Amino acid sequence: MKLSTIGRGLALGACASLVLSACVAGSNAGQSGSSATGDADVTIGLTYIPNVQFAPVYVADAQGLYNDAGVTATVRHHGSDEGLFTALLAGQEDVVIASGDEAVVAASQGLDLVSIGQYYASYPGAVIVPADSPIATLADLKGKTIGIPGEYGSSYYATLAAIKAGGLQTSDVTISSIGYTQQAALAAGQVDAVVGFTNNDAVQMRLAGLDIREIPLDDGSTPLVAASIVTTREWAQAHPQQARAVVSATASAMNAIAENPQVALDATAQWDTTLTDETSLGAANAVLAATVPLWLGDDARSDGVQDLATWSSMVSFLSSIGVLEGDVDPSAIVTNEYADAGAQASSQS
């Protein structure tokens, strides 16, 4: 498979996991900050639609947290037809916010990737059903039709994880590829359930007036990792201080947002030009309120430290469902070497 083909497929999957509702044709890549030319300069890549879910990066940039950590950051949104990892592998970006499952799949194709920091502490995937649906548990999906964008990317992996968690086989359900039309398909009764994300799909459906329920995937047992801070092993090993700076400053921004959510909206508005009226700001507020807990996790504090056991389980799970093209060493795809040293020591004690 050619790298360009891999990149486009991964871009679609990552878009589904982070900013699904914004997956529409976009413009060329956009960026701010100084050019990444010096030893302490870092370019941070984001998918191509600005969104409040990227607020930690925007806030860390706007408030000078990256500078305080010792690096000059350039924030770069990808072009609309640019693969998720294309610029990273070409050296145009140093790190990228990307779904952990997508990184593992890419690594199985021979790409030199490693996750150096946690972005989402909790997995946001959920089965979404109408409020009056008889589906109350994942086991109740038996005999039902589940709508997903397609049999690729994070939504597909989450669907397979939900089926497994419900004690079912794929033959027990009908998986329907409906594109990015989950909201319309569910409202029209074309499917019994859809798989989406609590901080995006579910929020958008409620804002549209749909009466829905969410059946969450058990965060403690779901073998998937959502958005993470990903780079190449080569870059991380050559720039350990910059890697630590990106992880620590991004985590600090998450904690700052939790204390004062308005800073996230202010920083995001510099990127998302749609945040100009009460309706769009209200929607961004709703997405933000659902996203902050994902950043902080059970400890209500972000430190960038990753759950290595979940990463190992994810590699095994993705291998078992046949989406990996080669072996992936869990110890090579993720590391806490660049996360907060104190928090890391505490988590291992």
N, C-alpha and C positions, 0 to 999 in steps of 0.2 A: 504494500500500500504506500502511495506517495505521501510525503510529509504534509503537503497542502491539503490532501483529502482528509488525513487524520486531524489536522488542525481545525478544519471547518466542522467536522462532526463533533469535536470536543467543544468548540465554541457554542454550538447549539445546546449541548447538554449542560454546559456551565450556565448558559443564559437561563435555562429552565430552573436551575437550582437557586439562582440569586435574584434575578430580576425578570421573572417570567412574564409579567404583564407588559413589560417594556420591550419584548422581543419583536421589534419591527425594524424595517430598513432604516438605517441611520446614515450619518455623514462620515466624513473622514475622521481620523483620530484627532483628539483634542488633548492639550496638555497645558500645564502651568508650572511655574517654578523656573529655576535656572537650568541651563543645559547640563546634562550629566557628563561632565568631561574630567572632573578631578577625582582623586583617589577616594574622597569622602562623599562624592555625589552618588545618589541612588535614584533610579527611575522605577516608580511603582506603577504596574499595569493594572487596569481595571477593565471590565467588559464595557461594551461601547455605548451603553445608555446610562447617563448620570442618574443616580438614585440615592435616596437617603440611607439605604442599606450600606453604602460606602462611606457614611458619615465619619467613621473613625479616621479614615485616611484624610478626608477633607479637613477635619478638625485638627488633626496632628500637624497638617501642613499650615493651616491658617493661623494656629496659635503658636507656631514655632517649636512644637514638641520634637520634631525631627531634628531641627537645628540644635535644640538643647541636648539631644542625645548624641550629637557630634556629626550629623550628616546633613547635606543639602538635598532635599527631596524634589523630584520632578514627578508630578502626578500625570499619568497618561491614560486616556481612554482609547481603547482600540478602535480601529476603523470597522465599519459594518461588515465587511467581508474578510476580516482578518481573523485567523485562527487564534484560539485562546493562548497557546504556548508559542506561537510563531515568533513574535517579537522577543520573547524571553530567550529562545534558543538561538536567535540571530544576534543577541547581544544588544538589542535596542531597549530592552527592559532588564532590570536586575531581579525584581520580584514581581509576582502577580497574585492577586486574590483569586483563588480558584477552588473548586470543589475537590475535596480529598479523593472521592471515588473516581473523578475524572483524571486526577493526577496518577492514580494507581493504574488505570487503564492505559494512559499514555506511556507510563513507565514500562508496561508490559510490551509495548511496541518498540522499545529501545530508546526512549527519550530519557535524557539525564535530568531527572527531577527529584527534588526532596522538599518535604514540608518542614519549615523551620519554626512555625509558630501557629498557635490556635487563633482562628478568627471567630467561628461559631463554637461555643462550648457545648451546645445542645443541638441535636439533629431536628430540623424543622419539618420533616416530612410527615404527612398525615393523609388518611383516607377521609374524603369529604363527601357527605351525603346530605340529602334534603332533611330538614328537621323532623319530618314525619315518616322517615324511612324506617322499615323494620330492621335495618342493619344497625346493630348495637355494638357488635364486637367484630374483630377481624375474622373470626371463624364464620360469622354470618355472611361473609362474601361468597360462600359456596353457592354456585349456580347463578351468580350475578355477573353483570357486565361492568368492567372497570375502564374508564376512559383515561388515556394518557396521550401526550403529544406524539409519541412514537416509541418503538422498541430500541431506545438508545438513551444514554445519559442518565442523570440523577433521578428523574421521575420514574424511569423504567426500573432502575436498581431498587428504588424505594418500593415500587409495586411488588417486586419479587420478594423483598424483605417482609412486606406486609403479609403476603400470601404464606410465606414460611412461618411467620409469627402466629398466624391463625391456624396453624396445623394443617394447611391445605397444600395441594399440588397445583401447578399451573393448569392442569387439565380440569381442575374443579371450577375454574372461572373462565370468563371470556375477556381477554385483554383487547380493547379496541383502540386503535391508533386514530385519534381525532384531531391531530394538530393542536395548535394553541387555542382551542375552543372549549376548554373545560367548563367555563361558566355557562355558555350558551347550551352546551350539550346537557349539562345537569339540569338547567332550568326547563329545557324542553322535554326532559324525560327520555332522552336518547340513550343514556347510560344510567346505571343504578348508583354509581359512585365514580369519583375521580380521585386521583392521587395528586396532591399539590403540597404547598408549603404554608405553614401556619401564619407566617409573617408577610405573606404576599397574596397567594391565591385566596385563602380564606378571608383575608381583610378586604380584598377587592370585591369578592362576592357579597359580603355583608354591606359594603358601601353601595353596591348596586341594588340592594334591597332583597337579596335572596335570604331565605330563612334556612340556615344550614347547621349541621353539626360536624364536629371533627372527631375522628377516631384516631388518636395519636399512635404512632409507632413507639413502642416502649424504648425510651431513651437509654435505659440501662442495658438493654439487650440488642438493640438494633445495630447490626454490624456495618454501619456506614458513618462516614465523616463528611460533614458539609464544608462550607467555605473555610479555607486555610490560607496561610501565607506560604507561597510556593516559590522556589527558585531552582537553580541548577546546583548540583553538588559542587561542580567546579567553581562557581561564583562564591558560594558560601564558604568553601574552604580557603579561597583566596582573599575573602573580605569578611572575616569573622566579626570585626567590630561593627561594620556597617549592617551586617545581618542582625546582630543583637540590637542595634539602634532601631531598626525598623520594627522589630517585634516589640520592644519595650515601649516605644513611642506610640505605636498603634494601640497597644493594650491600655496605656495611660489615657489615650483619647476616649476609649470606651468607658473608662471609669469616670472621666470628666463629663461625658454625655449623660451617664446615669445620674449624676448629681444635678445636672442642669441641661435637660433635653433641648432647650432653646438654642444652645450653641451648635447642635447638630443641624437644626433647620437653617440657621444663619449661614453656616459653612456650606451646606448643600445647595443653598440658593445661588451661590456663586457659580455653580456648575449646572444645576437643573433650572433652566430658564422657564420652565412651566410653573414654578412655584410663585405665582403672581397674584393669586386670588384666594378667597376664603375656602373654596371647594378643594383646590389642589393642595393648599396648606393643610386642610383637615385630613385629606387622604395621606399626606406625608406623615402627619402626626400619628395617624392610626398605624401605619406601617412601622414607624419608629417605636411606638409603644410595644408592638409585638416583637420587635427585633432586639431591643435592649436585653431582655432575659436570655436570648440566645447567645449574646456576647458574653454575659456575665456567668451563666451557669448557676449551679446550686450554691456556690460560695458567694454569689453576689459581688464578685470582683474578678476582673480580667487580669491575667498575668502572662498569657501567651503559652503556658505549659500545656502540652498535648497529652492525650490519653493513649499511650503506646499500645496498651492491650486492645483497645478498640480498633486501632489501625491494623494490628495483626489479625484480628477477627475479620476485618473488612477485606484484607487480601485473600484470606481463606474463602470467604463468602463469594467474592467476585470470581475467584477461580472455580468455585463449585458450580456457578451458573453459566460458565463457559464464555465470559466476556473478555478474559485476558488472553493475549496472544503469545505470551511467554511467561516465564517464572518471574516473580517479583519478591525480592528479599525485604520483609517488613522492616528490618533494621537499617536498610539503605534508603527507603522511601520517606522515612520520618525521623526527626531527631529533636531532642529538647536541649541540645548543646547551646542554642542561641536564645533560649528563653530565660526568664528571670531566674537567676541562680538560687536565690533564697526560696522562692516558691517551688522550684524544682526539687530542692533538697527536702522541703517539707512534705511534698507529695510522695516522696520515695521512702520517707521514714516510717 
